[in-house]
Amino acid sequence: MTARAADGGRSTAGHRPTVGVPVWIFAPAAVGALVVVLPLAAMFTRIDWSNFLELVTSESAVAALILSLKTATTSTAVCVLLGVPMAIVLSRSSIRGLSILRSLVVLPLVLPPVVGGIALLYTFGRQGLLGEHLEAFGIRIAFTTSAVVLAQVFVSLPFLVVSVEGALRTAGDRYDVVAATLGATPTTVLRRVTVPLILPGLISGTVLAFARALGEFGATLTFAGSLEGVTRTLPLEIYLQRESDPDAAVALSLVLILVAALVVVTARGTRSSGTL
C-alpha cells in the first residue's frame, strides 16, 4: 500500500492532492473540440492567400469593418451603462416580480435574431409602437445606423447582465454591509466596494457583449437593412459576398474571426496581469 493510500489520499509532502478526471471523458471532450476547431481549419484551407489583401481591403469591405467596429463599440458602451444597473437590481433588490423580469431580460439569448429584428421593427419602425410617435418629431430609427446599434444592444445586453449578475451573487454582500456600517452611502459602496469586486465579471461580460455585437446578423438585417456605409456591417457584407465572390466571403470571415479573437485574448491577458 502506498503512503498516499495509507493516509486516505492526503499528500504527505503538504501539497494539495489532485483528483484528476476519468480517462473516458477525454473522448467526448476531443469530439467537442473538433466540432469547433475543424470548421475553422477547413475555412483556412479555402482562403486565396495570394489575393488575400486585395480581397479584404476593397472599399466595401473596409467600410463594413469600420462600421462594425464603431457600432459594436457604441452598443457595448450602452450595454454597460444599462446592463450593470439591471444586474445590480436583479441580484440585490427584493422587488416582486424580479424572476419574471430576469426571464424577459435573458429571452434574447434563445430567440432567433430575426425574431428580435421583427420585434424591434414593430417597436421602432415607421408604424411601430414607439416609432410612429417618433416619426412625428422627425426622429427615424429603422434602417439607420442607430438601428444597427439598437439591434446589437438587444442581442448583446443579456450576455453582460448574466455575467455581472453572476459575479455579484458570487461576491455576496458581506463587504458592502461592512462599508455601509462604517457610514458609506449606497453610491459610495457601489463605486468603492461593489464594482472593484465584480470587475472580472464585468470585463468578461463586456467582452462577450462586444463579440456578440460584432457578429450580429439577423436582427440587423431585419431592422436596419443593408445599406453600404450606413447599416451594412461586416457580417452582412460577408453574406452578400458569399453569393457573388466566395473567396472574398471567406477572407472577410477570417478577418472577423481574428478581430473577435484579438478582443478576447486581450481581455484575458489584461485580467491575468491584474492591470484592471
N, C-alpha and C positions, 0 to 999 in steps of 0.2 A: 504493500500500500504506500502510495506516495505521501509526502508531507502535506501536500495540498488537500488530498483526500482525507487524511487523518484529522485535519483541523476543520473539516466541514467546508472546504472550498476557500477558506480565508488565506490571504497571502502571508507567508512567513517573513517576507522582507519588508513589510509595511506598504507595499504597493496595492493599489486597487485591483481586485480581480476582474478579468474581462469575461463577459458572458459569451460573446460570440453569437453567430447565427447558424441555424440549421443549414446543412450543405445543400439540401434540395431547393432552398429558396433562391439560390443563385440562378437557377434555370429560368423561372418566370421573370426574374429581375433582368436577365440578359435579353429575353424576348422583348420586354418593355423598352429597354434601351434601344434595341434595333428598330422598334416601331417609330421611335423619334429620330434616331441618327440616320437610318438607311435612306429615308426620303431626302434628307438634306444632302447626303453623299451623292445620291442619284442626280440631284439638281446640279451639283458641281461638275458632273461628267458631261452635262449638256451645255455648258457655258461656252460661248465662242470667245475664247480668251484673246484671239488676235484682234478682234474688233470690240473688245470689252469697253474700253474708254470711250470710244465713239458712241456706243450704244447707251451708256449711262450719262453722257454729257450732252445729249440732244437738248434742244430748247425746252421741249415739253417735259422731259424727264427732270431737268433741273428745276423748272417751275413747280412741278408736282412735289419734289423733295423739299424745297424751301417752304411751300405752303403746308406740307405735312408737319415739318418741324415747328413752324410758327403756331399752327392751330393746336398741335399736341402740347406744346409748352403752355399756351394760354389755357387750354382746357384742364391741364394738370394743376395750374395755379388756382383755377376756380374750384376744382375738386378738393384741394387742400383747404381753401377758405370756407367751403361749405361742409366738407366731409368730416373734418376734425370736430367742429361743434356737434354735428349729428352723432358721431361716435361717442362723444362725452355724454350727451343726453341719453343715448341708448344704454350706456354702461353704468352711469352714476345717478340717473334720475329714477324716481319711483312713480312717475306719472302712469295712470292707467292707459292701457291700450298700446304700450310700447312693443309688445310682442307682435301685434298686427303691423305697426309701423316698421319694425325690423324686417318682417316678411316682405313688405312692399318695397323697402329700400334695396333688398338683395334680389328682387324679382328680375331686374335686367340681366343678372348673371345667367339665368336659364332661358330667358326669352330669345327667340331668333332675332338677330339685329334688324332684319327687315320689318318685323313687327314693331320694334321700337321706333323705327323711322316713320311708320304709318301713324303711330300714336303721337309722335311729335308733329307730324303734318296736320293732324286733326286738332292739335292744340294751338300751334303757332302758324299754321298755314293761312292763306288769304281768307278762307271761310272757316277757320278753326275757332275753337272755344275762346282763345285769347287773341288770336291773330286778326280776327275780324275787327276787334276794337282797336288794336294797334295800328291797323291799316288806316283807320280814321284819323290818326295822328301822324300819318305819313311814315310809320315805322314798319318796315318789311323785314322779316327774318328768313322765311323759307327761301331756299335757292340762293342764299348769300353765304359769304364766309362765316358770318355769325351762326348760320345753321350748321355748318361743319363743326364749329366749336361746341354748340349745344348738343349735337348728336354724340360727339366724343365724350362730353360730360355725362350724358345719360348712360352710356355703356361703361364708363370708367369709374364713376363715383362709387359704386358698390365695392370695388376692389380696395379702395382706400378706407372706406368705412369699416369693412370687415377686418382689415389689418390693424387699424388703430383701435377698434373696439376690443379685439383680442389682446392687444398689448395692454390696454387699460385694465382688463379683467385679470390678466396675469400679474401686473404690478400691484393690484389691490389699492386700497385707500389708506393704508396704515400711515405712510409718511404725510399724506395730505391732512389727516386728522391731527398729527403732531404739529404740523405747521399752523393749522387753524387754532390749535390750543395755545400756541405761542403768540397769537394775535394777528396772524396774516389774514388778509382779506381773501375772499374766494378767487379774485382775479390774480392776486399775488401768488396764491397756492398753485393756480393753473400755470402761471408763467415761470415760476421758480422751482416748482417741485414736479408737477404732473408731466409737463411737456418734456423736460430732460429725461424722465424715467421711461417715457414711451418713445423716445427718439428713434431707436432701432426699428420699431414697428411702423413709425411714421415714414421713415426712409423707405422701408420695404413697400408700404402702401403707395407711396408717391411714385416709385419706380414701376410698380405694376400698373398704376393708372396711366402713366406716360406710355408704357409699352402697349397697353390696350388701346389707347387713343391713337397711337401711331399706326396701328394695324386695322383700325376701324374701317369697315367697308359698307355693310348692308344698310345701316341706319343713315350713313352719309349719302349714299346713292339715292335712297328713297326720299329723304328730307331735303337734301341740298342739291341733288343733281350732279352733273359732271361738266362744269364749265371751266375750261382751261384758264389757269391763273386765278380763279375765283373759288371754285369748290372742288376741283379735280385734284385730290390728294394722291400720294404715291400708290396706294392700293388700287385706286380707280384707274390710274394710268397703267398699272400692270395688267389689269383686267382688259382694258382696251387694246393694249399692245399684244395680248395673247392671241387675239383674233387676226391681227394684221402682221405682226412681227414677233413670232415666238422667241427668237433669240434675244430681242430687247426685253421681253417679259421676264425671261429667266435672269438676265443680267440685273434688271431692276429689283427682282426678288432677292437676289443676293445682297444688293445694297441695303434693302430694308432689313434683312436678317442681320447684317453687320452693324447697322445703326442700333438696332434693338439690343444686340449682344454687347455692344460697347457701353450702352447705358447701364445694363445690368451688372456687367463686370466692374465698371467704375464705381457704382453704388456699393457693391460688395467690398471692393477694395477700400473705399472710404470708411465703411463701418468697421472693417477689420483693423485698420490703422488707428481707429479711435479719434479721428480728427473731427468727427461730428458727434 
